[in-house]
């Protein structure tokens, strides 16, 4: 019924759990836990049997609040991340609630956004992913781990080559703020420093963003709070922590055999790896990063943001503030939105480009945009109130710019 995390294997527990299990076996800082394997999903285990299996396993962990995450066939592979497409439930503790969260993860395998994401893979001839699962063989394993009450968290892109640049995004509180794109994070770039000798590294650039909100655990609830004004533009990491994080990323990428998208957390000075998946699409070559409270104007009718996904696209701007606006989006439109919640993934199949008001280059939406080869510019503050709906805009996802036709800006 349950598999210890350190014993997870791809054929029984999926790619996400298997990667974390490998890192845990190697001694890297991964929160302990266990996996509800594919067989339990396929057997449609009854509620009472599932709960009775979970209760002693949770007690063995010390009955802490846990994170319950998907680990499906075809997820977290080198060709398809399925980033944000399946359910994750944080801060659950009681066995009944954990069982309910497991079932929510199972159900999310066939949610509209997951089905649409896989349809996009099918259209590109990538059905099944590298694990070889056909539609009839798809299954959902579920990962249950101790929840890390992060003071700072984020995502990094790390290569197994220590000479490559590691990109780190960080913000206050729990990780969904960065992964979900609801906050524009601080960005650090860590590079090898040849003048200091073999293995030495340094932070080459740091762009501090205006981090307005944070997500924290309050008992068994997640609470979004405003960040105090004095902390909004305070750096989340010092150089020593950023370089320590980069070294951890290099180690993880080396162990897992290739560049990794690593979700991490920091609490009481200790760094934790909470997820690691293969990088499915490269970052823009030289992403531009900016931060601020208002749209960044360059030349006339030019806005600047963070380069999130390469390419150039021109089309009518379609301002979308929530699901009620979804029916207005047509093929070829440029999606202009506050951020792109995973439920918005179907829009990325028809949009020509994406512009968001918050978010970083390592957010789930940016990852999916790169997989779909859709240009994206992120963190253009005030974009939904500045760009005129229906005006013609050009999105340059390499330069990090949005250019409007005359009269396209309010």
C-alpha positions in Angstrom: 0.0 0.0 0.0 2.8 2.5 0.9 6.4 2.8 -0.2 9.1 4.6 1.9 10.3 7.6 -0.1 13.9 6.4 -0.2 12.7 3.2 -1.9 10.7 4.9 -4.6 11.1 3.6 -8.1 9.8 5.1 -11.4 7.8 2.1 -12.4 5.9 2.0 -9.1 6.0 5.6 -7.8 6.5 8.0 -10.8 9.3 10.4 -11.6 8.8 13.0 -9.0 9.0 10.6 -6.0 11.8 8.7 -7.6 14.0 11.7 -8.0 13.5 12.8 -4.4 14.1 9.2 -3.2 17.4 9.2 -5.1 18.5 12.5 -3.5 17.4 11.3 -0.1 19.4 8.1 -0.4 22.5 10.2 -1.4 22.2 12.2 1.8 20.8 15.4 0.4 18.4 17.4 2.5 15.0 16.1 1.4 12.1 16.0 3.8 11.3 12.4 4.7 8.0 10.8 3.7 6.4 7.9 1.8 4.5 7.3 -1.5 1.1 5.9 -2.2 2.1 3.9 -5.4 0.4 3.4 -8.7 -1.1 0.1 -7.6 -3.3 1.8 -4.9 -4.7 4.1 -7.6 -5.3 1.3 -10.0 -7.0 -0.8 -7.3 -9.3 2.1 -6.4 -8.5 1.4 -2.7 -11.5 2.1 -0.4 -11.5 5.0 1.9 -11.2 3.0 5.1 -8.3 0.9 3.8 -6.4 4.0 2.6 -7.0 5.8 5.9 -5.9 2.7 7.9 -2.7 2.5 5.9 -1.9 6.2 6.2 -2.5 6.6 10.0 0.6 4.5 11.2 2.8 5.9 8.4 2.0 9.5 9.5 2.6 8.6 13.2 6.0 7.2 12.2 6.8 10.6 10.8 5.8 12.2 14.1 2.3 13.2 12.9 3.5 16.6 11.4 1.7 18.7 8.9 2.5 17.2 5.5 2.6 18.1 1.8 0.7 15.8 -0.5 1.8 16.0 -4.1 1.2 14.1 -7.4 3.8 11.8 -8.9 2.1 10.6 -12.1 3.2 8.6 -15.1 4.4 11.0 -17.7 5.1 13.8 -15.1 8.5 15.3 -14.4 10.2 13.7 -17.4 12.8 15.2 -19.7 10.1 15.9 -22.3 7.1 16.9 -20.2 7.1 18.5 -16.8 3.3 18.8 -16.3 4.3 21.7 -14.1 1.3 22.7 -11.9 -1.1 20.5 -13.9 -1.9 18.1 -11.1 -3.1 18.8 -7.5 -0.9 19.5 -4.5 -2.3 19.9 -1.0 -0.2 21.5 1.7 -0.6 21.6 5.5 -2.8 18.6 6.1 -2.3 16.4 9.2 -5.2 14.2 10.2 -5.3 10.8 8.5 -8.8 11.5 7.1 -7.6 14.8 5.6 -4.5 13.2 4.2 -6.6 10.5 2.6 -8.9 13.2 1.1 -5.8 14.9 -0.3 -4.5 11.7 -1.8 -7.9 11.3 -3.6 -7.8 14.9 -4.8 -4.4 14.1 -6.4 -5.8 10.9 -8.0 -8.7 12.8 -9.4 -6.5 15.6 -10.8 -5.0 13.1 -13.3 -8.1 13.6 -15.3 -8.8 17.2 -14.5 -9.5 19.5 -17.5 -6.2 21.3 -17.3 -4.2 18.0 -17.1 -6.2 16.5 -20.0 -5.6 19.7 -22.0 -1.8 19.6 -21.2 -1.6 16.0 -22.4 -3.5 16.9 -25.5 -0.9 19.5 -26.3 1.8 16.7 -26.0 -0.3 14.5 -28.3 -0.4 17.2 -30.9 3.4 17.3 -30.9 3.7 13.6 -31.1 5.0 13.2 -27.5 2.2 11.0 -26.0 3.3 8.9 -23.0 6.5 10.7 -22.2 9.8 8.9 -21.6 8.2 6.4 -19.1 6.3 4.9 -22.1 2.9 5.1 -20.5 0.0 5.0 -23.0 -3.3 6.7 -22.2 -4.8 3.5 -20.9 -1.7 2.9 -18.6 -1.7 6.4 -17.0 -1.8 6.3 -13.2 -1.2 8.6 -10.3 1.2 7.9 -7.4 1.0 10.3 -4.5 4.0 11.7 -2.5 3.4 12.5 1.2 6.3 14.4 2.9 6.9 16.5 6.0 5.9 20.1 5.2 8.8 22.6 5.5 7.6 25.8 7.1 9.8 27.9 4.8 10.9 31.4 5.8 12.2 31.8 2.2 11.5 29.5 -0.8 11.7 29.4 -4.5 12.9 27.6 -7.6 16.4 27.2 -9.3 17.6 25.9 -12.6 20.8 24.0 -12.0 23.1 22.1 -14.3 25.4 19.2 -13.5 28.2 21.4 -14.9 29.5 23.7 -12.1 30.7 26.0 -14.8 27.2 26.8 -16.0 25.1 29.7 -14.5 22.6 28.7 -11.9 19.4 30.8 -11.9 17.7 31.2 -8.5 14.3 32.8 -7.8 13.3 33.5 -4.2 10.5 35.1 -2.2 9.2 35.1 1.4 7.1 32.2 2.8 6.0 29.0 1.1 6.9 28.0 -2.4 3.6 28.2 -4.3 4.0 32.0 -4.5 7.0 31.6 -6.7 6.0 28.4 -8.6 2.5 29.7 -9.1 3.6 33.1 -10.3 1.6 35.2 -7.8 4.6 37.1 -6.7 7.6 38.6 -8.7 10.6 37.0 -7.0 14.2 38.1 -6.4 16.5 36.7 -9.0 20.1 35.5 -8.4 22.6 34.3 -10.9 25.5 32.2 -9.6 28.5 31.5 -11.7 31.9 29.8 -11.4 34.6 32.3 -10.3 37.8 31.3 -12.1 40.0 33.8 -10.4 39.3 32.3 -7.0 40.3 28.7 -8.0 38.6 25.5 -8.8 35.1 25.1 -7.4 34.8 28.7 -6.3 31.5 30.5 -7.1 30.0 33.9 -6.8 26.7 35.7 -7.3 27.1 37.5 -10.6 23.8 39.4 -10.5 21.0 40.0 -8.0 17.7 41.7 -9.0 15.6 42.5 -5.9 11.9 42.5 -6.7 8.9 44.2 -5.0 7.6 41.1 -3.1 4.1 42.2 -2.0 2.6 39.0 -0.7 3.6 35.7 1.0 2.0 32.4 1.8 2.4 30.7 5.2 1.0 27.8 7.2 -1.4 28.7 10.0 -2.3 25.4 11.7 -3.7 23.3 8.9 -4.5 26.4 6.7 -2.5 28.3 4.2 -2.8 32.0 4.7 -1.8 34.7 2.2 -0.5 37.9 3.9 0.8 41.2 2.8 4.6 41.5 3.2 5.5 44.4 5.6 6.7 47.4 3.5 10.2 47.3 4.9 10.6 43.7 3.7 9.2 44.0 0.2 12.5 45.2 -1.3 14.8 43.5 1.2 16.9 40.7 -0.4 15.6 37.3 0.5 19.1 35.6 0.3 22.6 36.8 1.1 25.4 35.8 -1.2 26.6 33.0 1.0 23.2 31.3 1.1 22.7 31.8 -2.7 26.1 30.1 -3.5 25.3 27.3 -1.0 22.0 26.8 -2.7 23.7 26.7 -6.1 26.2 24.0 -4.9 23.2 22.0 -3.7 21.6 22.3 -7.1 24.8 21.2 -8.9 25.0 18.1 -6.6 21.3 17.3 -7.3 21.7 17.7 -11.1 24.9 15.5 -11.0 23.1 12.8 -9.1 20.0 12.9 -11.4 22.0 13.0 -14.6 21.1 16.4 -16.1 19.9 19.9 -15.6 17.2 20.2 -13.0 14.3 22.5 -12.1 14.6 22.4 -8.3 12.1 23.7 -5.8 13.7 24.5 -2.5 13.0 25.9 1.0 15.0 27.7 3.7 14.2 27.5 7.4 16.4 28.3 10.3 19.4 28.5 8.0 18.8 25.0 6.6 18.2 24.4 2.9 15.8 21.7 1.8 15.0 20.3 -1.6 11.3 19.7 -2.0 11.1 18.8 -5.7 13.5 18.2 -8.6 12.4 17.6 -12.2 14.4 17.6 -15.5 14.6 20.9 -17.3 12.3 20.5 -20.4 13.1 23.7 -22.3 15.9 26.2 -22.0 15.6 29.6 -20.5 15.9 32.7 -22.8 19.6 33.2 -23.6 19.9 36.5 -21.6 16.7 37.1 -19.7 16.1 40.7 -18.8 14.9 41.2 -15.3 13.3 44.3 -13.9 11.2 45.2 -10.9 9.0 48.0 -9.8 5.6 49.3 -8.9 4.5 50.6 -12.3 4.9 49.6 -16.0 8.5 50.1 -17.2 8.4 52.3 -20.2 11.2 52.4 -22.7 10.6 54.0 -26.1 7.1 55.1 -27.0 4.6 52.3 -26.5 7.2 49.9 -25.1 6.9 48.0 -21.8 9.7 46.0 -20.2 9.5 42.9 -18.0 11.3 39.6 -17.4 12.0 37.5 -20.5 10.3 34.3 -19.8 10.0 32.3 -23.0 11.8 32.9 -26.2 10.2 34.0 -29.5 8.3 36.9 -31.0 4.5 37.1 -31.5 2.1 39.8 -32.6 -1.6 39.8 -32.1 -4.6 41.4 -30.4 -4.1 42.0 -26.7 -6.7 40.1 -24.7 -6.9 41.3 -21.1 -8.0 38.4 -18.9 -8.5 39.0 -15.1 -10.2 35.7 -14.2 -12.1 32.7 -15.5 -15.1 34.8 -16.5 -12.9 36.3 -19.3 -11.8 32.9 -20.7 -14.5 32.8 -23.4 -13.2 36.1 -24.9 -9.8 34.5 -25.8 -9.4 33.5 -29.4 -6.6 31.7 -31.2 -3.8 34.2 -32.0 -4.6 36.5 -29.1 -1.8 37.8 -26.7 -2.9 36.9 -23.2 -2.5 39.8 -20.8 -3.2 38.7 -17.2 -2.3 39.3 -13.6 -0.7 35.8 -13.4 -1.3 32.5 -15.0 -2.9 30.0 -12.6 -2.5 26.4 -13.7 -6.2 26.2 -14.4 -5.5 28.7 -17.2 -3.3 26.2 -19.1 -5.9 25.6 -21.8 -5.5 29.2 -22.8 -1.8 28.6 -23.5 -2.8 26.2 -26.3 -4.4 29.0 -28.3 -2.6 32.1 -27.2 0.1 33.6 -29.4 2.0 35.1 -26.5 1.7 35.8 -22.8 2.2 38.9 -20.7 1.8 38.8 -16.9 1.9 41.4 -14.1 3.7 39.1 -11.6 5.8 36.0 -11.8 9.3 34.9 -12.6 11.1 32.9 -15.3 11.0 29.7 -13.2 7.2 29.8 -12.5 5.0 26.9 -13.7 3.4 29.1 -16.3 6.7 30.1 -17.8 7.8 26.5 -17.9 4.7 25.5 -19.8 5.0 28.5 -22.1 8.6 27.4 -23.0 7.4 23.8 -23.6 4.6 25.1 -25.9 7.1 27.5 -27.5 5.0 30.5 -26.7 6.8 33.8 -26.1 6.2 35.2 -22.6 7.1 38.4 -20.8 6.6 38.3 -17.1 6.4 40.8 -14.2 5.0 43.8 -16.2 3.4 45.5 -13.3 0.1 47.1 -14.1 -0.1 45.5 -17.5 -3.9 44.7 -17.3 -4.7 48.3 -16.6 -2.2 49.8 -19.1 -2.5 47.8 -22.2 -5.7 48.5 -24.1 -7.8 45.4 -24.7 -7.9 44.5 -28.4 -4.9 46.7 -29.3 -2.2 45.1 -31.4 0.9 44.1 -29.4 4.2 42.4 -30.1 5.7 40.2 -27.4 9.5 39.6 -27.5 10.2 36.8 -25.1 13.9 37.0 -25.5 14.3 40.7 -25.0 11.6 40.9 -22.3 9.6 43.6 -24.1 6.0 44.3 -25.1 5.4 46.9 -27.9 2.0 48.2 -28.6 0.6 50.0 -31.7 -0.1 53.7 -31.3 -2.9 54.2 -28.8 -2.3 50.8 -27.3 -1.4 52.2 -23.9 -3.6 54.0 -21.5 
